């Protein structure tokens, strides 16, 4: 196992990959890798500066930290959508490729079998699988939905570099097994729905409990030698009571 390496991380995943047959999946994978190659080339990231791990329905790219992250973000915001439009323009409906994407940073360790491990990598993978990112792609006409980690937003996006407009990113919160993760979604945030598909109703305050009015016991007459046990509330005399009375509730006439 190597020492942890500081790296930029690019994660991409194909939407509805498992809904396709084997021939379509093989085609989509070829298109994905073609798009990745062109985006990395546009960002000035050659083969000596990155390593890739196949995810079946996606790809994970680990990039040398010396590569300017601004170059990668500009390529993801401009060249990636352009490449996807070009691919999909000539593809049949079943071969359309749409991507969820995450750009993150952190420390990654390479183990003895060339596996990649690290908490920062785990967080990036959870952002890629987030409901908010899936919903954003589902609701848009664009072929890609991009999310960046909190570290990328703090270090790059919030400074409003040319080609990376800060006001185009919106904060989201992603649930994970280790607690909530903050991230930043490019474009308008999605409208998340309940599992049934309906928009959850707004929460309203619980109504204040209503106190029962004081009980009124209307007594007109005499009590024949028996003392009433308990009367709670005002008493109006008149009438006859034979026996003990226990009165604790609402109004009686």
DACOR-V206123 format. One record per pair of residues at least 6 apart in sequence whose C-alpha atoms are under 8 Angstrom apart, sorted by the first residue. I is the first residue (numbers start at 0). J is the second residue. If there is no record, write none. Layout:
I	J
I	J
//
This chain:
0	108
0	109
0	110
0	111
1	108
1	109
1	110
2	108
2	109
3	106
3	107
3	108
3	109
4	106
4	107
4	108
5	63
5	64
5	104
5	105
5	106
5	107
6	61
6	62
6	63
6	64
6	104
6	105
6	106
6	107
7	61
7	62
7	63
7	64
7	68
7	102
7	103
7	104
7	105
8	59
8	60
8	61
8	62
8	101
8	102
8	103
8	104
8	105
8	120
8	123
9	59
9	60
9	61
9	62
9	100
9	101
9	102
9	103
10	57
10	58
10	59
10	60
10	100
10	101
10	102
10	123
10	124
10	127
11	57
11	58
11	59
11	98
11	99
11	100
11	101
11	127
12	56
12	57
12	58
12	98
12	99
12	100
12	127
13	27
13	31
13	56
13	57
13	96
13	97
13	98
13	99
14	96
14	97
14	98
14	99
16	24
16	56
17	24
19	93
23	93
23	94
26	94
27	94
27	95
27	96
28	55
28	56
28	57
30	86
30	96
31	57
31	96
34	79
34	82
34	83
37	82
38	74
38	75
38	78
38	79
39	45
39	71
39	74
41	74
41	78
42	70
42	71
42	73
42	74
43	70
44	66
48	62
48	63
48	66
49	60
49	61
49	62
49	63
50	60
50	61
50	62
51	58
51	59
51	60
51	61
52	58
52	59
52	60
53	59
68	155
69	155
69	160
69	163
72	102
72	163
73	162
73	163
75	145
76	163
79	143
80	141
80	142
80	143
83	96
83	97
83	142
84	142
86	95
86	96
87	94
87	95
87	96
96	142
97	136
97	142
97	143
98	136
98	142
98	143
98	144
99	127
99	132
99	133
99	136
99	143
99	144
99	145
100	127
100	143
100	144
100	145
100	146
101	123
101	126
101	127
101	145
101	146
101	147
101	148
102	123
102	145
102	146
102	147
102	148
102	151
103	123
103	147
103	148
103	149
103	150
103	151
104	119
104	148
104	150
104	151
105	119
105	120
106	117
106	118
106	119
106	120
107	115
107	116
107	117
107	118
107	119
107	120
108	115
108	116
108	117
109	115
109	116
110	116
122	180
123	148
125	173
125	175
126	132
126	146
126	148
126	173
126	182
127	146
129	173
129	174
130	173
130	191
131	171
131	173
131	188
131	189
131	191
132	144
132	145
132	146
132	184
134	189
134	190
134	191
135	144
135	187
135	188
135	189
136	142
136	143
136	144
138	189
144	184
144	185
145	184
145	185
146	182
146	183
146	184
146	185
147	182
147	183
147	184
147	185
148	181
148	182
148	183
149	181
149	182
149	183
152	182
152	183
156	163
156	164
156	165
157	165
158	165
159	165
167	185
167	186
167	187
168	183
168	184
168	185
168	186
168	187
169	183
169	184
169	185
169	186
169	187
169	188
170	181
170	182
170	183
170	184
171	181
171	182
171	183
171	184
171	188
172	179
172	180
172	181
172	182
173	179
173	180
173	181
173	182
174	180
190	198
191	198
192	198
192	199
193	199
211	249
212	249
213	231
213	232
213	249
213	250
214	231
214	232
214	233
214	247
214	248
214	249
214	250
214	251
215	231
215	232
215	233
215	234
215	249
215	250
215	251
216	230
216	232
216	233
216	234
216	235
216	250
216	251
216	252
217	234
217	235
217	236
217	237
217	251
217	252
218	234
218	235
218	236
218	237
218	238
218	239
219	235
219	236
219	237
219	238
219	239
220	236
220	237
220	238
220	239
220	240
221	236
221	237
221	238
221	239
221	240
222	239
222	240
222	241
223	239
223	240
223	241
223	242
225	241
225	242
225	243
226	242
226	243
226	244
227	242
227	243
227	244
227	245
228	243
228	244
228	245
229	244
229	245
229	246
229	247
230	244
230	245
230	246
230	247
231	246
231	247
//
